[in-house]
Amino acid sequence: MRDFPGQVGRFSDGEREIIVRWLHSPSRRLHPAADCFQGIGYSITPLPLQRNAEGTAMGCFSAGKSARRLRVCEYITDGAGNSWSDVSAWYWQAILNRQPQGWWSFVVAERL
């Protein structure tokens, strides 16, 4: 990704697609996963906040396109143990509170 302040990796465990992004500075280039899915033609329906196996809150939505239905969840963490289920909340806290630099963004998509 051009001008992205970090690295991006895409992985699969055979059942889920996992996108991991590392950011070394706050950036509007990290945008919500729902924006990406809408951009490629999926309809989006918000889902309730969910928690992963470690108890981290994740923002989730269902994405539909033709017969394909996905559940997509995302969250952002830092090295100090903070986490955000919403990209906008992370961005403003990182900018305004001068959080330590270095964040991981995780997006997990699985078939419904």
Secondary structure in CASP SS format (residue, H / E / C, confidence):
PFRMAT SS
TARGET T0000
AUTHOR 0000-0000-0000
METHOD secondary structure of the structure
MODEL  1
M C 1.00
R C 1.00
D C 1.00
F C 1.00
P C 1.00
G E 1.00
Q E 1.00
V E 1.00
G E 1.00
R E 1.00
F E 1.00
S E 1.00
D C 1.00
G C 1.00
E C 1.00
R E 1.00
E E 1.00
I E 1.00
I E 1.00
V E 1.00
R E 1.00
W E 1.00
L E 1.00
H C 1.00
S C 1.00
P C 1.00
S C 1.00
R C 1.00
R C 1.00
L C 1.00
H C 1.00
P C 1.00
A H 1.00
A H 1.00
D H 1.00
C H 1.00
F H 1.00
Q H 1.00
G H 1.00
I C 1.00
G C 1.00
Y C 1.00
S E 1.00
I E 1.00
T E 1.00
P E 1.00
L E 1.00
P E 1.00
L E 1.00
Q E 1.00
R E 1.00
N C 1.00
A C 1.00
E C 1.00
G C 1.00
T C 1.00
A E 1.00
M E 1.00
G E 1.00
C E 1.00
F E 1.00
S E 1.00
A E 1.00
G E 1.00
K E 1.00
S C 1.00
A C 1.00
R E 1.00
R E 1.00
L E 1.00
R E 1.00
V E 1.00
C E 1.00
E E 1.00
Y E 1.00
I E 1.00
T E 1.00
D E 1.00
G C 1.00
A C 1.00
G C 1.00
N C 1.00
S E 1.00
W E 1.00
S C 1.00
D C 1.00
V H 1.00
S H 1.00
A H 1.00
W H 1.00
Y H 1.00
W H 1.00
Q H 1.00
A H 1.00
I H 1.00
L H 1.00
N C 1.00
R C 1.00
Q C 1.00
P C 1.00
Q C 1.00
G C 1.00
W E 1.00
W E 1.00
S E 1.00
F E 1.00
V E 1.00
V E 1.00
A E 1.00
E E 1.00
R E 1.00
L C 1.00
END
